[in-house]
Amino acid sequence: MEETSMEEHEQTLETEVAPALIAVHPTQQSVAAAVGSDLRVFILEEGCSVALVDDSAGPLHKDSIRAIRYGAKGRLFVSAGDDKLVKIWSTNSWRCICTVSSEKRVSALAISNDGLFVCFADKFGVVWVVDLDGSHENQPLVNKKAVPLLAHYCSIITSLEFSAEGRFIISADRDSKIRVTVFPKKPLDGAHEIQSFCLGHTEFVSCLAFVYSSDCPEGFLVSGSGDSTVRLWDLTSGSLLDIFEVGAEAGLVQSNGTEQEGYPAVTDLCATPDGSLISVAIQSLPGVMILSCDLSAKTLSIVKVVSITGEAFIPTSLGAASSAELLWMVMGVSNLHGSVSGSLARVRVISGFNKKKGNLLGTSLFCWKIMTFLVDSNFCRSYREICLSREKVFSAAAEAVKTALRNLLIQKTILC
């Protein structure tokens, strides 16, 4: 009874508005975008969209999608959300090879680096694991069920990641905790060994990312939060290495430390493959902030704020390939009131998202060329084509994005 009341309250609070998501194939063969229950996949080399094949009757997803993810090798793609369905896709055929039912609405996803396990978290703090048996590329997987892996005890899990070498699974929640758990050799028996807790955020943790290099293969953990900070952690010990106040640096917090709507939350993080740069999406920032991560000194510093002028564009999700220099970002909402489209999203691409030799502050090192396309009837156009903007619609969308994100923040303070 109590669980039902909480879910009904969340549905009313979100007013059916879900921020758009984006995911990029590791080698940038394709890009996936989700807004509301609509899922689109675009093949970049061929310049066309994919016809997703799902043998189950009805739509691909019946409610808002809350998480999408490619596997580390790019052979798997997973989508899940408010309809309590976790769909596992083969990227060779773009056929749904398995649908797993969740007991609660799904809030986060992760795929093991070897592609053998899919983990997902629900809104009551439980992380579940599905064993794929290693034979999943082109044939359906039947009768797959999820088993509990670990739990945060009634705290909404907001982000879920595997460490670079696959040794740990890291989970973050609305109560400002980050838990580093040893991923067991037999995940179906549960994960019982906690490596560390990364404690220090004063608000919910919204996103996680890893930074690592050849000199530091295990890497470090980076987290973003509703307290408007990005923090660098040693995940094996849980030690806090550095804090960067992104809200104040972006000019979104006044000098006296106040803002009408409070500190702007960090909504997403995306790091370059060498861990040298971190892109940060912030709740009220029309653009992204680029941070430099010095792994030897274990410090974070600002490179620049990339503002997108001429339109209201507030990214809700970021993505990048492991072998390219493009940063992908999406802004959008589902079921926007007064919109002619049920779901509306815009994707932009920034080139030069890497670290080159020389002074990082030199603007010549960063070719911030912006391209765009619309995730609607124009989605099948080339991703290098600049579409005509509909400023009034996207201005309304920007405001709806702010409202949706703010409502999600309110949810994270509700006690179960």
N, C-alpha and C positions, 0 to 999 in steps of 0.2 A: 504494500500500500504506500509506504514511504517512498520507495523507489519510483513508483508510477507518478506520484505527485511531483517529484523532482524533475522527471523527464518532461512532464506537461508544462512545468514552469519554464524550463529551458526552451521548449518549442515556442512558447508565447514570447519569451524575451528576445529570441533571435528574429522574430517576425518574418520567418522564412527567408531571411537574407543570409547567404553564405558567401564569404570571400572566395575569389578565384584562386586556383592552385596551378602550378606548373612543374613539370619534371622533364629532365633532358637525358637522353640516352648517353651512356658513358663515352661513346665515340661520336656522338652528335648525329647519328643516323636519323633520329626522329625526335620530336618534341611532343609531349602530351600536355593538354590543358583541360582543367575541369572547372566548371562553374555551375553551381546547383547540382542537379542530377545529370547534367550533360557532360559527356566525356568525349574529347576529340584527340586524335593522334595524327600528326602531320609528318610525312616522310620528306625530309629536306632535300635529299639528292634527286628525288623524282618529282618534287614540287607538287605533291598531291596528298590528300587526306586518306586515311585508312578506313576500310569498311570493317569495323569490329564485328566478330562473329561470336554469338552466344547462343548455344542450343536451348537454353532455358527460355520459357515463354515470357513475354512481356519485355519491358525496357531493360537496358543494361543495369541501371540503378533506379530505384523508385523514390529516392530522397537525396538530399544534399550529400555530395561526396566530400569527405573531410580529410582524406589522405590519399596520395598517389605516389608511387615509388618504382623506379627501375632497379633491377638487381645489379650487383657490381660488375658482372660480365655482360649485362645487357640482354640476356636471354629471357628474363622474366620481367613482367610488369604487374603491379598489384594495385587495385583500387578498392576503397572501402569508405563507409560513412554512416549516415543516420538511418539507412534502411537495414542496418545490422548484417549486411552481406559483405564478405571479403571475396573479391573476384581475382583470380590468378590467371594471367594471360601469357601465352607464348608469343614472343615478339617475332618469331619466324613466320607464323601464320596469322598472328593477331586473332587467335581463337581463344575463348575462355576455356581453360583446361580444368578448372576447378572452382567451385563456389562453396565457401564455408560460411555457415551461419554463426553469428555471434549472439550471445545472450543479451548484450547491451549495445548501444550505439558505439561505433569505433571512433577513436580520437587520434590514433597515431599508428604508423606502420614501420617495419624494418625487415630487411631480407638479409640473411646471413651471407657472408662474403663468398662462400662456396655454393650458394644457391640451393642448399638442401633444406632450409627451414625458412618459413615466413612467420614473423611475430607481429602481433597487433595488440593494441591496448584499448580497453573500453573506458567509458566515462565513470566507472566505479572503481578504477584503480587497479584492475587486473590485467596483466600481460599474458597473452595466450600464444602458444606455438603450434604450428602445423608442420608435420614431417612430409616432405615431398618425395622421399625415397630415391632421389637422384635421377629418375627417369621421367622427365616432364616436358621435354622440348616440344614434342609434336603430338603426344597422345594424352587423352583425357585422364584425369586422376579421379577415381570414384571413391565414395564413402570416406572422404577425408574429414576428420574431426579435430577441433582444436582442444588442447589440454592446457591447464594453467601452468605458467612458468614461474611467475613471481607476482607480488602485489604491493601496492602502495596504500592499502587500507583506506578505501573510500576517498582518495584524493584523485581528481581528474589528472590523468597522464597526458601531458601536452606535447611531448616529443620523445621519440624512441630512435636510437642509433646503435649500430655495431661499431666497435673501434676498428682502426685501420687494419690490424692484423687479425681481427675476428675473435680476439681473446675475451673481450668484455662486451656486454650489452648495457647501454646507458639509458636510463629512463629519468625524465624530468616531470615535475608535477606542478599543480596550481598553488601548492603550499610552499613554494620556493625551494624545494629539495631536488637535488640531483643524486641519483643512486647509481653507483658503478658496480655491476654484478658480474661475476665470472660466468661466462656462458659454458654450461657443462658439456661433457662429451656425450651424455645421454639426456638431451633436453626434455624428453617426454617424461622423465622422472622428476622434473622441477629443477630450479636453480636455487641452491641453498647457501652459496658462498658469496657474501658481499665483500667486495674489494675495498670500497671506500664510499663516503658521502662527501659531496662537494656542497658545503653550506656557506652562505654569505649573502645571497640575494634577499632583498627585503620584500619583493613581490613575486608573483608567479613566474616560473621559467617558461618562456614561450618557444624557444628553439635551441638546437644544439648543432655544432659542426666540429670537424676535426681538422687540425693543422699538423702537418708532419713533413719531414724531408728525408733524404737518404741518410743524413747524419743522425736523424732521430726517427727511426721507423715506427716506434710505438706512438709518437706524437703527443699532442696536448689537446685538451678539450676547450672549446669556446662556447659560451652560452649567452643568450640574450634574454631580457626579462622585462616585466612590466615596471621595474624600477628605473628604466631608461638607461641601463648600463649593459656593456658587453664585458664579460669576464673571462680570463684565461686561467685554466686549471691544470695541475698535475693530476691526472685521473687515477694513478696508482696509489697516491697518498691522500688525495682529496685536497691538497694544498692550493690556496688561492695565490696565483702568481702576479696578476695585474688586473686593474679595473679601469675601464674607459667610460666616461660619462658622455654618451652619444647625444642625448637630448640637449644638454647645455651647449655642446660643441656645434650642433646643428642650428642653434639659435631658437630652439623650440621651447626652452625654459628660460624665463626671465632671470636677470642677474641676481635678484633676491631669492631665487630658488622656487618661485611659484609660477603656476600656469593655471588658466581658468579651468581646464579640464584635468589638471594633474600632470604628472610626468608622462610624456609620450612613450608608449611601449615599443620595444623592439619586436617586430613581427616575424622577421626571418633573417637567416644568415646564410652566406654561401662563400666558400673558400676556394682559392685557386689550388690546383693539384700540388704545387710545391709549398703550399701553406704560407706564402709570403703576403698575400692580400686577402682581405675579408670584406665582402660586400654586406652592408647592413641596411635592411628596410625598416623604417621607423613609422609609427602610426600616422603622424601628421605631415611627414616629409614628402613633398612632390619630387621624388628622385631617390637616390641612394647615397649612403656615405661609404667611402672606401677607407678601410683601415689597413695599416701595415703591421704585420706580425713578425717581430724579430725573435726567431726561435732560440738563438744563442743567448740573447739578453733576457728572453722571456718577457717581452714588453709589447704593448699595443700603442700605436700612435696613428694620428689621422693623416691621410694622404690628401684627400679632397672630398668635397660634397659635390656630387654630380646632379645638378638641378635640371629638371625637364621643364623648360619654359614653354609658354604659349598654350598650355592646356593643364587641366587639373589631373595629374597622373600620380596616384599614390600606390606604389607596388604593394601587393598583398603576399606575393610569393616570389622566390628567386630560384634560379637553377643554372648549372653550368656543366659542361662535359669535362671528363678527365683529360681529354686530349685536344682541347680547343681553347681559344682565347675570347670566347663570346660569353657575356653574361646575359642571361634571359630573365625577364621580369614580366609579371602579369598583374593587371589591375582589373577587377571586375566584381560583379555581384550577381546573385540569382534573384529572380522574381522582383526586379526593381519596379516600384510603384510608378505607374504612368509610362512605362517603357513599352514600345511596340514589340519588343523581343522578350521572350520568357527569361533568357539569360544573356548577359552581355559582358564581354571581356575584351581587353586590348593587351596585346603582347608587344613589348619593345626589346630590342637587342642592343647591347653596348659592346663594341669591339675593343680590343686592346686590354682585356681583363687578364693581365699577367704582369710579372715583374721583369723588367729588362735591366741590363747593366747601366750604371750611372745613378744620378741623383733622382730619387723617387719623387721629389717635388717638382721635377721638370715636366711641364705640361706636354712637351713633345714626346714624352714616353707613353702617353695615353691618348689613343685615337678614339675619342668618345663619339663614334659615329652611330647614330640612332636610326633604327629601322623599325617598322611597325606593320602589323596586320591585325585584322579583327577576327575574333573567335566567334563568328556567326556565319551568315551565308557567304562571307568573303574569306572564310578560313582556308579554302583550297588554293587561294592565290599564293604566288611565290612569297616566301618570307622576306625577301629583299624589296618587295614592292611597298611603297609608302601609300597607305590608304588615306582618303579624305576623312578628316575627323568630324565627328558630330559633337561639337563642343557642349551644347546644352545638355545632351544626354549623358556625356561623360562627366560633366560637372556634377550632375545629379548623382551619377554613379560614385563619384569621389566622396560625396557627402554620405551616401549609403554605406560605402566601405568604412568610413569613420564610425558610423553608427553600429555596423555589424561588429567591428573590432571592439568597440567600447562595450557592447553587450556581451561579447565573449569574455571580456575582462571581468564584467560583473558576475558572470557564471562562476568564475574561478574563485569567488569569495563565498559561494554558497556552501554551507556545511551539509554533508550527506546525512 
